[in-house]
Every structure is written in C-alpha cells, then in structure tokens.
Amino acid sequence: MTKLQEAFLTELKSKEKRNIIEFASLYSKHTQLAIDYERSKGVSEHQAKAMGEYYTVSVLSDYIRSENKLARIIALKESTSSDL
C-alpha cells in the first residue's frame, strides 16, 4: 500500500494551488484505487472500503494541516462520491 500512498502524496504535491473540489476529486480517485488494491488481495468488501479510506485519509490529513479545510474536503467527497 505504500506505493499507493506515495502516489497520492505525489499527486497532491504536483500542483501548488487546488480548490476543495479538486482535493475531493483526488481523494475520491485515490480512495477507489486503494479499495481496488485491497479487493485484489481478497479481503471482504467492508474491509477493503475501511482500509482504502484509512490509507487515503491518513495521507490527506498529513498533507492538509487546516482541520476546517480537511473536514470540507472529506464532507464534499462523501456527499458527491459517485459524482467525482
């Protein structure tokens, strides 16, 4: 999973300024990649989703220092996860 986390961090750093929608989109994309990775290892759907969320939110929370901004990104991702 470390490679996926590194890829997410690299993509987060690839652009100096992002808005909340762009962050939520990246978060959603990398969460799905992490979930797919976990599924490929044969874990249950529930566990794959939990681990995928854990891996990506840990990277995002290390990168985004503002709790307010982080909460807005997570809320937007959750509210529009099928649209991003």
C-alpha positions, -999 to +999 in steps of 0.1 A: +000+000+000+029+024+005+033+029-033-003+040-035+001+064-006+033+078-022+014+082-055-014+101-037+011+124-020+030+130-052-002+139-070-013+162-041+021+180-043+021+182-081+000+214-082+007+243-059-029+255-055-060+234-055-096+241-045-117+220-023-134+203-053-100+193-068-088+179-035-121+160-030-117+146-066-082+134-059-092+120-026-120+101-042-098+088-070-071+075-047-096+060-022-110+039-051-076+029-061-068+018-026-101-001-023-095-019-056-060-028-043-074-043-011-101-062-031-074-077-053-058-091-021-090-110-015-103-091+015-140-085+022-158-056+006-163-039+040-127-044+050-115-031+016-135+001+020-123+006+055-087+001+046-089+022+014-104+051+034-078+047+061-049+048+037-060+078+018-073+099+047-040+094+065-021+109+036-046+137+031-046+146+068-008+147+068-008+170+038-037+193+047-029+210+080-061+230+083-088+209+101-115+231+086-103+226+051-098+188+057-133+185+070-147+203+040-128+181+016-139+149+033-175+161+035-176+170-002-161+137-011-187+118+009-216+138-004-206+135-040-185+103-041-204+089-070-202+122-090-165+129-087 
